[in-house]
Structures are given as structure tokens and as C-alpha cells.
Amino acid sequence: MLARKCSYALQSDAARHVNITINPCCTINVEIPDEKQHIVSELDCMHFKLTGKGILLVCNEKDADSPRSLRIHLSRQDAFELCEHIDDLIEEHEQLMSSLSY
């Protein structure tokens, strides 16, 4: 079970991109290097929303001191690919936990 890394063009500016790492511990790291933005979120603290500009990815950071969120627009194709990566990782995680319980 390995982390999955991907990079997508931002819908707002195709020259800029977002780097996303989905970790086996069910967290997601989202980084926009050009804007020096970075957030770590649990998978259950993120969601997708359909908008006129594509699909909005919203990641909320769980930090009691200073809660932050990051919102980025992805193309539909990129958002669906990201969903597939997340689903695959969750399935692998569940299989591993099931195997360890025996």
C-alpha cells in the first residue's frame, strides 16, 4: 500500500498546477507550488462540488487553533481520476485492516 501522487492543471490557469498526494493513512496533501499554498486534510474532511467552472475540490484542515481550507477548480476528468485514486486507496486500506484482524 503506497501513497499515490498526481499533478493536475488548475482550471483557473492551465499554466499553474496542483500536486496531490493521497496517503495510506487516509490523508490528502494538496500543494499549489506557484502560490506557496499547502494543506493536509483527512479524506473525510474534503469534498467535491460541481460548479460552472468545473469541479471544486474543497479540503478542510482539522486544526482547532486555526482551521483552514483550500479550494481549487479541477477539470471533470481530473476530478474523476482523483476520485478513482482515492477509492482505490480506501479499498486497499480496508483490505489491509481486514487482513490484520484475522
N, C-alpha and C positions, 0 to 999 in steps of 0.2 A: 504494500500500500504506500504509494508515493504521492507527494504534492503534485498538483497539476498547475502548470504555468501557461499563461496565454497573454497575448497582447492584441488590443483592438484599437482601431481608429475611432476617435471621438466624432460623433455626428455633428457637433458644433464646429469642428475644424479638423478636416481629414489629415492635416499635416501633424497634428498632435495625437498622441496615443495614450492609452491606459494600460498598465501592466497589472495583471491579476494573478494571484497565487491562491489556490484552494488547498488548504492543508487537511491532512487526515484527521486532525483533532476537531474538525468541523468549524474552522475559522476561515475567513477570507481576508487576504491582504490586497488592498486596492491602492495603486500608486499612479499619480499623474506627474511624471518627472518634470515636464516643462513648467508646471505650476507649483512644483515642490509641495504637492499635497499627498498625504498618505494616511490611510486609516486601516485599522484591524477591527473586523467585526465578526461576531458569531453568525453562522449561517441563518439562525432563526431570527436575527436582527437585521436582515436585509430583505428587500422585496423588489419586484419589478412592477412598473406601471406603464400602460400603453398611453402614448401621447401623440400629438400631431407630428412631432419631430423624430419619432421612432419609439424606442423603449427606454424608459428612465430606470436606471438602477439606483436604488437608494440603500445605502449602508449606514447603519447607526452604530456608533461605538458605545459599548457598555462601560461607562466610567462615571461613577457617582459625582466626582468632583467637577468635571467639565464635559458633559455629554456633547458629542459632535456627530455630524452626519456628512456624508459625501453623496452628491447627486451627479450622475453622468448619463448622457444620452448615448445609447448604442444603437446600431442598426438592428433590425429584427433578426437577421441571420446571425449576427454576433451574439445577441442575447439568447437565442435558442441554443447556439453552440455552448455558451456558458452554462445554461441550464442543464444540458446533457452532461457536461463535465461534473457539475455539482451532483446530479442524480447518480452518476457512476460512482463518485467518491462516497456518497452516503450509502449506496448499496454495498460497496466493499467494506465500509466501516461496520455495517450491520452484520455482514457475513463473518468478519473477524471477531466481533463481540460474541456472536453466536457460537463460533468455534471455541473460543476461550471459556465459555460457560460449561462446556462438557468435560 
